[in-house]
Amino acid sequence: MAQMPEDVLARLAAEAAIREVLARYCHAIDDGDLAALGACFADDAELHAFGRERTGREAITALLDKALPADRRGKHLTTNTVIDDVAAGPDGNPRAHARSDFAFLGPDGSTTTGRYEDDLAAVGGHWRITTRRIMLRE
């Protein structure tokens, strides 16, 4: 069996880890697990959503918790994730860009769709979202 070049294996490993953090975000926000939700973001992450901007893990989780209190939690589904530009950033840490379509199924049966545009970095050996833009489809 032919061996894969090391860079191909590294990219595949990075893509798998990025997809995992994107899935963990959905599980955490749906479950109301703010600690797990916060762990998806870098300490100095930025969120651009709902006409608001927040910087920092705590500010981001507070906004998302307020946007989806326990009685409004539903199910987030992501699909069509494309990961681009996996490469070392200026600080030497691996960085990437991802975009995913999403659907949110509300507890009342409503459906909201949109797109996540994410910048990510491997921080301390774990991939984290450094910037998330949530764009709703109207």
C-alpha positions as CSV (number, residue, x, y, z in Angstrom):
1,M,0.0,0.0,0.0
2,A,1.4,3.4,-0.9
3,Q,2.0,5.9,1.9
4,M,0.3,9.2,1.9
5,P,2.5,12.3,2.0
6,E,2.8,13.7,5.5
7,D,1.3,17.0,4.5
8,V,-1.9,15.3,3.2
9,L,-2.2,13.4,6.4
10,A,-1.8,16.6,8.4
11,R,-4.4,18.3,6.4
12,L,-6.9,15.5,6.8
13,A,-6.2,15.4,10.6
14,A,-6.8,19.2,10.8
15,E,-10.0,19.0,8.8
16,A,-11.3,16.2,11.0
17,A,-10.5,18.2,14.2
18,I,-12.1,21.3,12.7
19,R,-15.3,19.4,11.8
20,E,-15.4,18.0,15.4
21,V,-15.2,21.5,17.0
22,L,-18.0,22.7,14.7
23,A,-20.1,19.7,15.7
24,R,-19.3,20.3,19.4
25,Y,-20.6,23.8,19.1
26,C,-24.0,22.5,17.9
27,H,-24.2,20.0,20.7
28,A,-23.1,22.5,23.4
29,I,-25.5,25.2,22.3
30,D,-28.4,22.8,22.0
31,D,-27.7,21.3,25.4
32,G,-27.2,24.7,27.1
33,D,-23.7,23.5,28.1
34,L,-22.0,26.9,28.4
35,A,-18.6,25.5,29.4
36,A,-18.5,23.2,26.4
37,L,-19.7,26.1,24.2
38,G,-17.0,28.4,25.5
39,A,-14.4,25.7,24.8
40,C,-15.2,25.9,21.1
41,F,-13.8,29.5,21.0
42,A,-10.4,31.0,21.5
43,D,-10.0,33.2,24.5
44,D,-10.0,36.4,22.3
45,A,-12.5,35.1,19.7
46,E,-14.9,37.4,17.9
47,L,-18.6,36.8,17.2
48,H,-20.6,38.7,14.6
49,A,-24.2,37.7,14.8
50,F,-27.7,39.2,15.1
51,G,-26.4,42.7,14.3
52,R,-24.1,42.5,17.3
53,E,-20.4,41.9,17.9
54,R,-18.8,40.4,20.9
55,T,-15.1,39.7,21.7
56,G,-13.9,37.2,24.2
57,R,-15.1,33.7,25.1
58,E,-17.3,34.9,28.1
59,A,-19.0,37.7,26.1
60,I,-19.7,35.3,23.3
61,T,-21.2,32.6,25.4
62,A,-23.3,35.2,27.3
63,L,-24.7,36.5,24.0
64,L,-25.5,33.0,22.7
65,D,-27.1,32.0,26.0
66,K,-29.3,35.1,25.9
67,A,-30.2,34.5,22.2
68,L,-31.2,30.9,23.0
69,P,-32.5,30.5,26.6
70,A,-33.7,27.1,27.8
71,D,-37.2,27.5,26.5
72,R,-36.0,28.4,23.0
73,R,-33.4,25.7,22.5
74,G,-33.8,23.4,19.6
75,K,-31.5,21.5,17.3
76,H,-28.7,22.9,15.2
77,L,-27.7,21.0,12.1
78,T,-24.7,21.9,9.9
79,T,-24.0,20.6,6.5
80,N,-21.9,21.4,3.3
81,T,-18.9,22.4,5.4
82,V,-16.0,23.5,3.2
83,I,-12.6,24.0,4.9
84,D,-10.1,26.2,3.1
85,D,-6.6,27.7,3.7
86,V,-5.3,25.2,6.2
87,A,-1.8,26.7,6.8
88,A,0.5,28.1,9.5
89,G,-0.5,31.6,10.6
90,P,1.8,34.5,11.4
91,D,2.3,33.2,14.9
92,G,3.2,29.7,13.6
93,N,-0.1,28.1,14.8
94,P,-2.2,26.3,12.1
95,R,-5.1,28.4,10.9
96,A,-8.1,27.6,8.6
97,H,-11.3,29.1,7.2
98,A,-14.5,27.1,7.1
99,R,-18.0,27.8,5.9
100,S,-21.1,25.7,6.7
101,D,-24.7,26.0,6.0
102,F,-27.0,25.4,9.0
103,A,-30.6,24.8,9.9
104,F,-32.0,25.5,13.4
105,L,-35.1,23.5,14.2
106,G,-36.9,25.5,17.0
107,P,-38.9,23.8,19.7
108,D,-42.1,25.2,18.1
109,G,-41.3,23.5,14.8
110,S,-39.9,26.7,13.1
111,T,-36.9,26.4,10.9
112,T,-34.2,29.1,10.6
113,T,-31.4,28.6,8.0
114,G,-28.2,30.4,7.4
115,R,-24.4,30.2,7.1
116,Y,-21.5,30.1,9.5
117,E,-18.3,31.7,8.3
118,D,-15.5,30.7,10.6
119,D,-11.8,31.4,11.1
120,L,-10.1,28.8,13.3
121,A,-6.7,28.3,14.8
122,A,-5.0,25.4,16.6
123,V,-4.4,26.8,20.1
124,G,-2.5,24.7,22.6
125,G,-3.0,21.7,20.3
126,H,-6.8,22.1,20.1
127,W,-8.7,23.8,17.2
128,R,-10.8,26.8,18.3
129,I,-13.0,29.3,16.5
130,T,-11.3,32.6,16.4
131,T,-14.0,34.5,14.4
132,R,-17.6,33.4,13.7
133,R,-20.0,35.2,11.5
134,I,-23.6,34.0,11.7
135,M,-25.6,35.0,8.6
136,L,-29.3,34.2,8.7
137,R,-31.2,33.6,5.5
138,E,-34.3,35.7,5.3
